[in-house]
Amino acid sequence: MEVIKQYTKRKRKRFNLKNTIYSGTIGLILLIFVIVTIYPIVNTVAISFNEALDALRGGIYFWPRRWTLNNYSTVLNKESITTGLYISVLRTFVATVLHLSTTALIAFILSRKNYIFAKPISFLYVLTMYVNGGLIPGFLLYRELGFMNSFMVYIIPGMVAAFNMLVIRTYMNGLPDSLEESAMIDGAGHLTVFVRIIVPLCKPVFATVALFIAVGQWNSWFDTMLYNRLNEDFTTLQYELMKLLSSVSQLSGDANVTAQTSAATGSAQVTTTSVRSAATVLTCLPIIALYPFLQRYFVSGLTIGGVKE
């Protein structure tokens, strides 16, 4: 008996030591990964709050050496920035709501097993992910449709995204059929099933797709340059920041040379690097503020325990 107890104790110690080494190694790898991921963000924030001339000396890692708000005032002093911020927020909100609504409805229709055209239509959507008309035909089409110099060019062309539709459809296909069947037996129609059953159960995938759409709309600037360049009433924040960075680059001539007082850059000395850092922080803040409210939907589905068979 004593021999068996001693053997069991030695084996348990050896097992605990192996687990400790394994856990410590995994923890160290994850810590290194976190540092590598977080450091560029922290460094950008530190440079954005540091004086531009002082930042050229280098040595700024996690904390500003000489605090200043000149970089942010340079970015925010332009009148077009306010207009761009308003349009960016508006287009992000409207596009996210409309795009998610239309995409969810189409995904619901194509996920019905008794819909005979589901596979052909799904194939056509997948085909658009591999083949498209290109930039010039798209530009000519939008011009003929009257989307030039208008707000609708931000909303209508991307009303339904094939990838997002496939993601939502795949999630809906995984829902239990008995939920819909029981609702149909009680007299519910397709619209009632979609609104009262499918939508609540699809909150996780809706939150994920909504974040995809919102980030894409918020970061978009190329469509503004193509279609609304001549109409400053529909400019966007990203496009205005891009123009600001271009003007600073032209004035400075190089990232390591300061741009002195000018109408384009404000009243403070700035560099391309300092303005870029401040602009990056400003454009990331809304998405960073939005993500915590959607994160909980990424963790678990709501269908667990919905049906017991």
Secondary structure, DSSP 8 states (H G I E B T S, - for coil): -HHHHHHHHHHHHHHHHHHHHHHHHHHHHHHHHHHHHHHHHHHHHHHHTB-HHHHTT---SSS-SSB-SHHHHHHHTSHHHHHHHHHHHHHHHHHHHHHHHHHHHHHHHHT-TT-TTHHHHHHHHHHHHH----HHHHHHHHHHTT-TTSGGGGTSTTSS-HHHHHHHHHHHHTS-HHHHHHHHHTT--HHHHIIIIIHHHTHHHHHHHHHHHHHHHHH--HHHHHHSTT-GGG--HHHHHHHHHHHHHHHHSSTTS-B-SBTTTBSS-B-HHHHHHHHHHHHHHHHHHHHHHHHHHHH--S-TTS---
